[in-house]
Amino acid sequence: MVFKGSSKSSTKSIRFVDELRQEMATISDNKSKQAPYRSIPKAEMIVLDAPGLLDDYYVNIMSWGKNNVLAVGLGPTLYLWNSVDQRIHKLFHVREEDNWPTSITWSEEARTLAVGYTCSNLQLWDAESSKLIRSLQGHSERITSTAWNGHILTSGSRDKSIINHDIRARNHLASCIKKHSDEVCGLKWSNEGDRLASGGSEKQLYIWEASKMSSSKFLHLFTDHCAAVKALAWCPYQHNVLASGGGWNDRCIRIWNTQKGICIHSIETKAQTSQGDIE
């Protein structure tokens, strides 16, 4: 061993070595914490009977909550199936004819269900107490898509409008957008809650900024799909990336960079794409 240089220079070199060791240890810890690749099963885990399931591509009558409970509308009845104990609970049964649930969405904390109906009404249900909390008005035709963003519930309808409801306020109508030229069948808020994607039966996909929705000014309009845009999913680790799926005449999934407003990838599916196919 040979000592060389002043004590100050040796201190600097020792400090540098310590910083390098700490950096390498951090990298090693991050590698060990990386999640393993998902193992996707090749066969179904369970098959559930679904008598009365509405055969309509445009409706959204199934929603899986963070509480591991599946909410599904079977005709005029809404059921809750608990995947942990396999128990089935009937939340409600609609008595009016032809006024069935057409959109079902769990809230983010999985305590409240937003239910849209054929006859344009929108309701909030408490799943634990099986009680109706509130009815929200604003649409004139059936509601086929709903999406939560904190205390904001967004609904899309066959009347071609998108409504933001502030469920905390007595006057719940926060904003209303009328840009789609046909039924709004797909809605999805980004994980950060700053952008909304909306798909319509007229084959159009809009990207909205939360801060500018009251002015009805959209950020992007994509017209690449050749059929209705129903399936929408935001990337969980790249907040500007969105996947969208088209209907039967389109049969593809498109990946978008919503920051630059471009399509970065397209996947042919040889079949129409529903919501669960891209989540």
C-alpha positions in Angstrom: 0.0 0.0 0.0 1.2 3.5 -0.8 -0.2 6.7 0.7 -0.1 9.5 -1.8 -1.4 13.1 -1.8 -2.9 15.2 1.0 -5.4 14.2 3.5 -8.1 16.2 1.7 -7.6 14.4 -1.5 -7.8 11.0 0.2 -11.0 12.1 2.0 -12.5 13.0 -1.4 -11.6 9.6 -2.9 -13.0 7.7 0.1 -16.2 9.7 -0.2 -16.4 9.0 -3.9 -16.0 5.2 -3.2 -18.7 5.3 -0.6 -21.1 7.1 -2.9 -20.3 4.6 -5.7 -21.0 1.7 -3.3 -24.3 3.2 -2.2 -25.4 3.7 -5.8 -24.6 0.1 -6.7 -26.5 -1.1 -3.7 -29.5 1.0 -4.7 -29.4 -0.5 -8.2 -29.2 -4.0 -6.8 -32.1 -3.4 -4.5 -34.3 -2.0 -7.3 -33.5 -5.1 -9.4 -34.5 -7.4 -6.6 -37.8 -5.5 -6.1 -38.8 -5.8 -9.8 -42.1 -7.6 -10.2 -41.8 -11.0 -12.0 -43.6 -11.5 -15.3 -47.3 -12.3 -15.0 -48.3 -15.9 -15.6 -51.4 -15.7 -17.8 -53.6 -18.9 -17.4 -54.5 -20.6 -20.7 -57.8 -21.9 -19.4 -60.7 -20.4 -17.4 -60.6 -20.6 -13.6 -64.4 -20.6 -13.2 -67.5 -20.5 -15.4 -70.5 -18.6 -14.2 -74.1 -18.9 -15.6 -75.3 -15.7 -17.1 -79.0 -16.1 -18.0 -80.5 -12.9 -19.4 -77.1 -11.3 -20.4 -77.9 -8.5 -22.8 -76.5 -9.2 -26.3 -75.5 -5.7 -27.2 -71.9 -4.7 -28.0 -72.3 -1.1 -27.0 -73.4 -1.6 -23.4 -71.0 -2.0 -20.4 -72.8 -4.2 -17.9 -69.9 -5.9 -16.0 -67.5 -4.2 -13.6 -64.8 -5.8 -11.4 -64.1 -3.8 -8.2 -61.0 -3.6 -6.1 -62.9 -5.5 -3.5 -62.8 -8.6 -5.8 -66.5 -8.4 -6.4 -67.9 -8.7 -9.9 -71.0 -6.6 -10.6 -73.0 -7.8 -13.6 -76.4 -6.9 -15.0 -78.5 -9.9 -16.1 -81.6 -8.4 -17.8 -83.4 -6.3 -15.2 -81.4 -7.6 -12.2 -78.0 -6.6 -10.9 -76.0 -9.3 -9.1 -72.8 -9.1 -7.1 -70.5 -12.1 -7.2 -67.7 -12.3 -4.5 -64.7 -14.1 -6.0 -63.3 -14.8 -2.5 -66.2 -16.8 -0.9 -68.1 -17.4 -4.2 -71.2 -15.9 -2.7 -73.9 -14.3 -4.9 -76.0 -11.3 -3.8 -78.9 -9.7 -5.7 -78.5 -5.9 -5.4 -81.8 -4.9 -7.0 -84.4 -5.9 -9.6 -85.9 -3.3 -12.0 -89.7 -3.5 -12.1 -90.2 -1.3 -15.2 -90.2 -3.0 -18.5 -87.3 -2.2 -20.9 -85.5 -0.1 -18.4 -82.5 -2.4 -17.7 -79.0 -1.5 -16.6 -76.8 -0.6 -19.6 -73.7 0.7 -17.8 -72.2 -0.5 -14.5 -69.0 0.9 -12.9 -67.5 0.4 -9.5 -66.1 3.6 -7.8 -62.4 3.7 -7.2 -62.7 2.5 -3.5 -65.3 -0.1 -4.6 -68.0 1.1 -2.2 -70.4 2.7 -4.7 -71.8 1.4 -8.0 -72.8 3.8 -10.7 -75.6 2.3 -12.8 -76.9 3.8 -16.0 -80.2 2.6 -17.5 -82.0 2.3 -20.8 -84.4 5.2 -20.0 -81.6 7.7 -19.4 -81.5 7.7 -15.6 -78.3 7.3 -13.6 -78.1 6.0 -10.0 -75.6 5.6 -7.3 -75.9 2.4 -5.1 -74.2 1.6 -1.8 -73.1 -2.0 -2.3 -72.7 -2.8 1.4 -76.1 -1.7 2.5 -77.8 -2.4 -0.8 -79.4 1.0 -0.8 -80.0 3.6 -3.4 -77.9 6.7 -2.6 -78.8 9.2 -5.3 -80.3 9.6 -8.7 -78.6 11.9 -11.3 -80.3 13.5 -14.2 -79.1 15.1 -17.4 -79.3 12.7 -20.3 -82.2 12.1 -22.6 -81.4 8.6 -23.9 -79.8 5.4 -22.6 -76.5 5.6 -20.7 -73.9 3.1 -22.1 -70.7 4.3 -20.5 -69.6 5.6 -17.1 -66.2 6.4 -15.6 -65.0 7.6 -12.1 -62.4 10.3 -11.4 -62.4 10.8 -7.6 -65.7 12.6 -6.8 -66.4 13.2 -10.5 -68.6 10.6 -12.3 -68.6 10.9 -16.0 -71.4 9.4 -18.1 -71.8 8.9 -21.9 -75.1 8.4 -23.6 -76.9 7.7 -26.9 -77.9 11.3 -26.9 -74.3 12.0 -28.0 -73.4 13.9 -24.8 -70.8 13.5 -22.1 -71.7 14.8 -18.6 -69.4 15.3 -15.6 -71.3 14.9 -12.3 -69.9 16.2 -9.1 -71.5 13.8 -6.7 -70.6 16.1 -3.7 -72.7 19.0 -4.9 -76.5 19.4 -4.8 -76.3 20.7 -8.4 -74.2 17.8 -9.7 -73.9 18.9 -13.3 -70.3 20.1 -13.5 -70.0 20.2 -17.3 -71.6 18.9 -20.5 -69.8 18.1 -23.8 -71.5 17.5 -27.1 -68.8 16.7 -29.7 -69.6 13.1 -30.6 -72.0 12.7 -33.5 -73.3 9.3 -32.3 -73.6 7.2 -29.1 -70.8 7.6 -26.6 -70.0 3.9 -25.8 -66.5 4.2 -24.2 -65.1 6.4 -21.4 -61.9 6.1 -19.4 -60.0 8.5 -17.1 -56.2 8.4 -16.9 -54.7 7.1 -13.7 -53.6 10.6 -12.8 -57.1 11.9 -13.5 -55.9 14.7 -15.8 -57.2 13.2 -19.1 -60.3 11.5 -20.3 -60.6 9.3 -23.4 -64.0 9.0 -25.0 -65.0 6.7 -27.8 -68.1 6.8 -30.0 -70.2 4.7 -32.3 -69.2 7.1 -35.1 -65.6 5.6 -35.0 -64.1 8.7 -33.3 -61.8 8.8 -30.3 -61.4 12.1 -28.3 -58.8 13.0 -25.7 -59.9 15.6 -23.2 -58.0 17.6 -20.6 -59.7 17.7 -17.2 -59.0 21.4 -16.8 -60.5 22.4 -20.1 -63.6 20.2 -20.3 -66.0 23.0 -19.4 -65.0 24.8 -22.6 -65.6 21.6 -24.7 -62.1 22.0 -26.3 -60.5 18.6 -26.9 -56.8 17.9 -26.9 -56.8 15.3 -29.7 -59.3 13.7 -32.1 -58.3 10.3 -33.6 -60.2 8.9 -36.6 -58.1 5.9 -37.5 -60.6 3.3 -36.3 -63.1 1.9 -38.8 -65.8 1.0 -36.3 -67.2 2.0 -32.9 -64.5 2.7 -30.2 -65.6 1.1 -27.0 -62.6 -0.5 -25.4 -60.2 1.9 -23.7 -57.3 1.4 -21.3 -54.6 3.8 -20.0 -51.1 2.4 -19.5 -50.4 2.0 -15.7 -46.7 3.0 -16.0 -46.7 5.5 -18.9 -49.3 8.1 -18.2 -49.5 9.4 -21.8 -50.1 6.0 -23.5 -53.6 4.8 -24.3 -54.9 1.6 -25.9 -58.2 1.6 -27.8 -60.1 -1.2 -29.5 -62.5 -1.1 -32.4 -65.6 -3.0 -33.3 -66.3 -5.7 -35.9 -65.4 -3.6 -39.0 -62.1 -2.5 -37.4 -60.8 -5.5 -35.5 -57.6 -3.9 -34.2 -56.1 -2.4 -31.0 -54.3 0.9 -31.5 -51.7 2.3 -29.0 -51.6 6.1 -28.8 -49.1 8.6 -27.5 -51.6 11.2 -26.2 -48.8 13.8 -25.6 -47.7 13.9 -29.2 -51.1 12.9 -30.6 -49.9 10.0 -32.8 -50.5 6.3 -33.1 -47.4 4.4 -32.1 -48.6 0.8 -32.7 -51.4 -1.2 -34.2 -52.4 -4.8 -33.5 -54.8 -6.8 -35.6 -57.1 -8.9 -33.5 -59.4 -10.5 -36.2 -62.3 -9.8 -33.9 -64.1 -6.9 -32.3 -62.5 -5.7 -29.1 -64.4 -5.2 -25.8 -63.3 -3.5 -22.6 -61.9 -6.6 -20.9 -59.7 -7.5 -23.9 -57.3 -4.6 -23.3 -57.3 -4.0 -19.6 
